[in-house]
């Protein structure tokens, strides 16, 4: 992919690198299926030594796994009639066949309205047994009754990953490989990257300091298997790491251009994996009317107050972010996709910077530049 930087965007992100928000940033902005702007800035690795970022740098996409893998796989099955959004999760996962869980639906998991808690340290609660993950999640008290509030939940998407595995008889990583990665001819997108690729991957946090502190403050049991070294080339998220590196909520690695290729499958006029009407019905429509946050299937809508979309994107745009510092937003009417990848968790003491303001400004600068292009005489 050729570097086509946009001066104001690159200058702005360079300033945020200098300010210590993140050591590297890679972005791409596309319109109607064509890349308009792209650039790579800073250093993808600072410790143990410095590596300059490039457009081919691979990032831990963190929670972008939710819409780009789990959401997309679910959408394909909804389109094919294999999965029904308003079916009870218990229809697919017998662990949910209990009085206070049997009415939770697939749609509620995909819109974060199931009532399941946001997060729990499954690596502690399961005593290291992956096969107990669903039963442990089921036994966690609900934070609220289903369909009464949006509470962003990793646990809900972990359940969806297991649901897809039970439904198909294949591991999630295999489903992603055969149904998304291979059809799109992606070469630098995967779960559990090969160790030989490490120097081409952006590094993350040193050890599990953030999750360790979270466990301490929430009263979780003692745990002895914390990672101590720089997390580099393996998934940052502790639950995804425990679950084998591939989970419904996190674990995907990719470059900015290949992330764009997957995201484009969620743009009605651009995808080859879904019909346009499927994208419109599942990704653009608000499924959480009257609640505290506006959500479609696996995406947040820009109309949500204080969303990372910012004022420049139309209200029916949809997007998502990842804890490591990644984000993807889609403006379906203008067929625009905005992707910003950073590694904000690398080479920085706690607390990590909340970069939603950076994302909003990135979108504003990108929209302004795109609109200026439209005004240029042809």
C-alpha positions as CSV (number, residue, x, y, z in Angstrom):
1,X,0.0,0.0,0.0
2,X,1.4,3.4,-1.0
3,X,1.8,6.1,1.6
4,X,-0.6,9.0,0.9
5,X,-0.4,11.1,4.0
6,X,-2.8,13.9,4.8
7,X,-0.7,16.8,6.3
8,X,-3.0,18.0,9.0
9,X,-3.8,14.5,10.2
10,X,-0.2,13.4,10.3
11,X,0.9,16.5,12.0
12,X,-1.8,16.1,14.6
13,X,-1.0,12.5,15.4
14,X,2.7,13.3,15.5
15,X,1.9,15.9,18.2
16,X,0.0,13.3,20.2
17,X,3.0,10.9,19.9
18,X,5.3,13.6,21.1
19,X,2.9,14.3,24.0
20,X,3.1,10.6,25.1
21,X,-0.4,9.5,24.3
22,X,1.0,6.5,22.2
23,X,4.4,5.7,20.7
24,X,3.0,4.9,17.2
25,X,0.0,5.6,15.0
26,X,-1.1,4.2,11.6
27,X,-4.2,5.5,9.8
28,X,-6.2,4.9,6.6
29,X,-9.1,6.8,5.3
30,X,-11.1,5.4,2.4
31,X,-14.0,6.6,0.3
32,X,-16.1,4.5,-2.1
33,X,-13.7,1.6,-1.8
34,X,-10.5,3.6,-2.6
35,X,-7.8,4.6,-0.1
36,X,-7.6,8.4,0.0
37,X,-5.2,9.0,2.9
38,X,-2.7,6.8,4.8
39,X,0.4,7.2,6.9
40,X,2.5,5.5,9.5
41,X,4.1,7.5,12.4
42,X,6.3,6.9,15.4
43,X,7.8,3.7,16.7
44,X,5.8,0.5,16.9
45,X,8.3,-0.8,19.5
46,X,10.2,1.4,22.0
47,X,11.2,-1.3,24.5
48,X,13.4,-3.4,24.5
49,X,14.6,-1.5,21.4
50,X,13.1,0.9,18.8
51,X,11.4,-0.2,15.6
52,X,10.0,2.4,13.2
53,X,6.3,2.0,12.3
54,X,5.3,1.2,8.7
55,X,2.0,0.7,6.9
56,X,2.7,-3.0,7.1
57,X,3.0,-3.0,10.9
58,X,0.7,-5.5,12.5
59,X,-1.4,-4.4,15.5
60,X,-3.3,-6.2,18.2
61,X,-6.8,-5.0,17.3
62,X,-8.2,-5.9,20.7
63,X,-12.0,-5.4,20.7
64,X,-12.2,-4.6,17.0
65,X,-12.3,-8.4,17.0
66,X,-16.0,-8.1,18.2
67,X,-17.4,-6.5,15.1
68,X,-14.8,-7.6,12.5
69,X,-14.8,-11.3,13.4
70,X,-17.6,-12.3,15.8
71,X,-20.2,-9.8,14.5
72,X,-19.4,-10.5,10.9
73,X,-19.6,-14.3,11.4
74,X,-22.9,-13.9,13.2
75,X,-24.2,-11.7,10.5
76,X,-23.3,-14.3,7.9
77,X,-25.3,-16.9,9.8
78,X,-28.3,-14.6,10.3
79,X,-28.3,-13.9,6.5
80,X,-28.1,-17.7,5.8
81,X,-30.9,-18.5,8.4
82,X,-28.6,-20.5,10.6
83,X,-28.8,-18.0,13.5
84,X,-31.8,-16.1,14.8
85,X,-31.2,-12.9,16.7
86,X,-34.2,-13.2,19.0
87,X,-33.6,-16.9,19.8
88,X,-32.6,-17.7,23.3
89,X,-28.9,-18.3,23.8
90,X,-30.0,-21.4,25.7
91,X,-31.1,-22.8,22.3
92,X,-27.4,-23.0,21.4
93,X,-25.7,-23.2,24.8
94,X,-27.5,-25.4,27.3
95,X,-25.6,-23.8,30.2
96,X,-28.1,-20.9,29.8
97,X,-31.0,-23.1,30.6
98,X,-31.7,-21.7,34.1
99,X,-34.5,-19.5,35.4
100,X,-32.6,-16.2,35.3
101,X,-30.7,-16.8,32.1
102,X,-33.0,-18.7,29.7
103,X,-34.6,-15.6,28.2
104,X,-31.3,-13.9,27.2
105,X,-31.2,-13.7,23.5
106,X,-28.5,-13.6,20.8
107,X,-29.5,-10.0,20.0
108,X,-28.9,-9.0,23.6
109,X,-25.4,-10.4,23.5
110,X,-24.6,-8.6,20.3
111,X,-26.0,-5.3,21.6
112,X,-24.6,-5.5,25.1
113,X,-28.0,-5.6,26.7
114,X,-27.9,-9.1,28.2
115,X,-27.3,-7.9,31.7
116,X,-24.0,-9.8,31.8
117,X,-21.2,-8.0,33.6
118,X,-18.6,-6.1,31.7
119,X,-15.6,-8.2,32.7
120,X,-14.4,-10.9,35.0
121,X,-10.9,-12.6,35.2
122,X,-11.9,-16.0,33.7
123,X,-8.3,-17.2,34.1
124,X,-8.8,-17.0,37.8
125,X,-12.5,-18.0,38.1
126,X,-12.2,-21.1,35.9
127,X,-9.1,-22.2,37.8
128,X,-7.4,-22.4,34.4
129,X,-9.9,-24.7,32.7
130,X,-11.1,-23.2,29.3
131,X,-14.0,-25.6,29.1
132,X,-15.5,-24.0,32.2
133,X,-15.6,-20.5,30.8
134,X,-19.3,-20.5,29.7
135,X,-20.5,-22.1,33.0
136,X,-18.5,-19.6,35.0
137,X,-20.0,-16.6,33.0
138,X,-23.5,-18.0,33.4
139,X,-23.0,-18.2,37.2
140,X,-22.0,-14.5,37.5
141,X,-24.8,-12.3,38.8
142,X,-26.4,-10.1,36.2
143,X,-25.6,-6.4,36.5
144,X,-29.2,-5.6,35.5
145,X,-32.3,-7.2,33.9
146,X,-31.9,-7.9,30.2
147,X,-33.0,-5.2,27.8
148,X,-33.0,-2.5,30.4
149,X,-29.5,-1.0,30.0
150,X,-26.5,-1.1,27.6
151,X,-23.4,-2.3,29.6
152,X,-20.5,-3.0,27.3
153,X,-19.6,-6.6,28.0
154,X,-16.6,-8.7,27.1
155,X,-18.3,-11.6,28.6
156,X,-21.2,-11.4,26.2
157,X,-18.9,-11.6,23.2
158,X,-16.9,-14.4,24.8
159,X,-20.2,-16.3,25.0
160,X,-20.9,-15.5,21.3
161,X,-17.5,-17.0,20.4
162,X,-18.4,-20.2,22.1
163,X,-21.9,-20.2,20.6
164,X,-20.4,-20.0,17.1
165,X,-18.0,-22.9,18.0
166,X,-20.9,-25.1,19.2
167,X,-23.1,-24.2,16.3
168,X,-20.5,-25.0,13.7
169,X,-18.2,-27.6,15.3
170,X,-15.2,-25.5,14.5
171,X,-12.9,-23.3,16.6
172,X,-13.4,-19.5,16.2
173,X,-10.0,-19.1,14.7
174,X,-10.7,-21.7,12.0
175,X,-14.1,-20.0,11.2
176,X,-12.3,-16.7,10.8
177,X,-9.7,-18.3,8.6
178,X,-12.1,-20.1,6.2
179,X,-14.9,-17.6,6.1
180,X,-13.2,-14.2,6.3
181,X,-9.4,-14.3,6.0
182,X,-9.1,-16.6,3.1
183,X,-12.0,-15.3,1.0
184,X,-10.6,-11.7,1.4
185,X,-7.0,-13.0,0.6
186,X,-5.6,-11.5,3.7
187,X,-1.9,-12.3,4.3
188,X,-1.1,-10.4,7.6
189,X,-4.3,-11.0,9.6
190,X,-4.6,-13.8,12.1
191,X,-5.0,-14.9,15.7
192,X,-1.8,-16.1,17.4
193,X,0.8,-14.6,15.0
194,X,3.9,-16.7,14.3
195,X,6.8,-15.8,16.5
196,X,8.9,-15.1,13.3
197,X,6.6,-12.1,12.7
198,X,7.3,-10.5,16.1
199,X,9.5,-7.6,14.9
200,X,6.7,-6.6,12.5
201,X,4.2,-6.3,15.3
202,X,3.5,-3.3,17.5
203,X,4.3,-4.0,21.1
204,X,1.9,-3.7,24.0
205,X,2.1,-3.3,27.8
206,X,5.0,-4.6,29.9
207,X,3.4,-7.4,31.9
208,X,-0.2,-7.4,33.0
209,X,0.0,-4.3,35.3
210,X,-3.5,-3.0,34.2
211,X,-5.4,-6.3,34.7
212,X,-3.4,-7.1,37.9
213,X,-4.5,-3.7,39.4
214,X,-8.1,-4.3,38.2
215,X,-8.1,-7.7,39.9
216,X,-6.7,-6.2,43.1
217,X,-9.3,-3.4,43.3
218,X,-12.2,-5.8,42.6
219,X,-11.2,-8.3,45.2
220,X,-10.4,-11.2,42.8
221,X,-8.4,-14.1,44.2
222,X,-4.7,-14.2,44.0
223,X,-3.2,-15.3,40.7
224,X,0.4,-16.5,40.0
225,X,0.6,-16.6,36.2
226,X,0.8,-12.9,35.4
227,X,3.0,-12.2,32.4
228,X,6.0,-10.1,33.3
229,X,7.8,-9.3,30.0
230,X,6.8,-6.9,27.2
231,X,3.6,-8.3,25.7
232,X,4.7,-8.4,22.1
233,X,3.4,-10.6,19.4
234,X,0.8,-12.3,21.6
235,X,-2.6,-11.0,22.6
236,X,-2.7,-8.3,25.3
237,X,-6.1,-9.2,26.7
238,X,-5.8,-11.6,29.6
239,X,-9.0,-13.5,29.0
240,X,-8.2,-13.9,25.3
241,X,-4.7,-15.1,26.2
242,X,-6.1,-17.6,28.6
243,X,-8.7,-18.8,26.1
244,X,-5.9,-19.7,23.6
245,X,-5.4,-16.4,21.9
246,X,-8.7,-16.5,19.9
247,X,-11.9,-15.4,21.5
248,X,-15.1,-13.7,20.6
249,X,-14.1,-10.5,22.2
250,X,-10.4,-10.1,21.4
251,X,-7.3,-11.7,19.8
252,X,-7.3,-10.5,16.2
253,X,-4.0,-9.1,14.7
254,X,-3.9,-7.2,11.4
255,X,-2.4,-4.3,9.5
256,X,-4.3,-1.1,8.7
257,X,-5.0,-2.0,5.1
258,X,-6.2,-5.5,5.9
259,X,-8.3,-4.1,8.8
260,X,-9.9,-1.8,6.1
261,X,-10.6,-4.8,3.9
262,X,-12.5,-6.6,6.7
263,X,-14.3,-3.4,7.7
264,X,-15.4,-2.8,4.1
265,X,-17.5,-6.0,4.4
266,X,-19.7,-4.0,6.7
267,X,-20.3,-1.2,4.1
268,X,-23.5,-2.0,2.2
269,X,-22.1,-1.2,-1.3
270,X,-18.6,-2.6,-0.8
271,X,-18.7,-6.1,0.7
272,X,-18.4,-9.5,-0.9
273,X,-19.3,-11.5,2.2
274,X,-22.8,-10.0,3.0
275,X,-25.7,-8.7,1.0
276,X,-26.2,-4.9,1.1
277,X,-29.6,-5.3,2.8
278,X,-28.0,-7.4,5.5
279,X,-25.5,-4.6,6.3
280,X,-28.3,-2.0,6.4
281,X,-30.6,-4.1,8.6
282,X,-28.0,-5.3,11.1
283,X,-25.3,-2.5,11.3
284,X,-27.2,0.8,10.7
285,X,-30.4,0.2,12.6
286,X,-30.6,1.2,16.3
287,X,-31.4,-1.9,18.2
288,X,-31.4,-0.3,21.7
289,X,-34.1,2.3,21.4
290,X,-34.8,4.1,24.7
291,X,-31.7,2.9,26.4
292,X,-28.5,4.8,27.5
293,X,-26.5,4.0,24.4
294,X,-27.4,3.5,20.8
295,X,-26.2,0.1,19.4
296,X,-26.6,-1.9,16.3
297,X,-25.4,-5.5,15.9
298,X,-21.9,-5.4,17.3
299,X,-21.3,-1.7,16.6
300,X,-21.9,1.5,18.4
301,X,-23.9,4.2,16.6
302,X,-22.4,7.7,16.3
303,X,-25.7,9.1,17.7
304,X,-24.6,7.8,21.1
305,X,-23.8,10.8,23.3
306,X,-20.0,11.3,23.7
307,X,-19.2,8.6,21.2
308,X,-15.7,8.5,19.7
309,X,-17.2,9.4,16.3
310,X,-17.3,13.1,17.1
311,X,-19.4,15.7,15.4
312,X,-18.0,15.2,12.0
313,X,-19.5,11.8,11.3
314,X,-23.2,11.4,10.5
315,X,-25.4,10.1,13.3
316,X,-26.0,6.8,11.5
317,X,-22.3,6.1,11.3
318,X,-21.2,3.1,13.3
319,X,-17.9,2.2,14.8
320,X,-15.9,0.4,17.5
321,X,-12.6,0.8,19.4
322,X,-10.1,-1.5,21.0
323,X,-8.4,-1.2,24.4
324,X,-4.9,-1.3,22.9
325,X,-5.6,2.0,21.1
326,X,-7.4,0.9,17.9
327,X,-10.6,2.2,16.3
328,X,-12.7,1.8,13.1
329,X,-15.7,4.0,12.1
330,X,-17.9,3.7,9.0
331,X,-20.0,6.4,7.3
332,X,-22.3,4.2,5.1
333,X,-24.0,7.0,3.2
334,X,-20.7,8.4,1.9
335,X,-19.0,5.0,1.8
336,X,-16.2,6.3,4.0
337,X,-14.1,4.2,6.4
338,X,-11.8,5.7,9.1
339,X,-9.3,3.5,10.8
340,X,-6.7,4.6,13.4
341,X,-4.4,2.0,15.0
342,X,-2.2,2.9,17.9
343,X,-0.5,1.0,20.7
344,X,-1.3,3.3,23.6
345,X,-0.5,0.5,26.2
346,X,3.2,0.3,25.2
347,X,6.0,1.9,27.1
348,X,3.8,3.9,29.4
349,X,3.1,3.8,33.1
350,X,-0.5,3.5,34.3
351,X,-2.9,5.1,33.7
352,X,-3.2,4.7,30.0
353,X,-4.4,7.8,28.1
354,X,-8.1,7.9,27.1
355,X,-7.7,8.7,23.4
356,X,-11.4,9.2,22.4
357,X,-10.7,13.0,21.9
358,X,-7.9,12.0,19.5
359,X,-10.3,9.8,17.6
360,X,-12.8,12.6,17.3
361,X,-10.2,15.0,16.0
362,X,-8.9,12.4,13.6
363,X,-12.4,12.0,12.2
364,X,-12.9,15.8,12.0
365,X,-9.6,16.4,10.1
366,X,-10.3,13.5,7.8
367,X,-13.8,14.6,6.9
368,X,-12.6,18.1,6.3
369,X,-9.9,16.9,4.0
370,X,-12.3,14.5,2.1
371,X,-14.8,17.3,1.6
372,X,-12.0,19.6,0.3
373,X,-11.1,17.0,-2.2
374,X,-14.7,16.9,-3.4
375,X,-14.6,20.7,-3.9
376,X,-11.5,20.5,-6.0
377,X,-12.1,21.0,-9.8
378,X,-11.8,17.8,-11.8
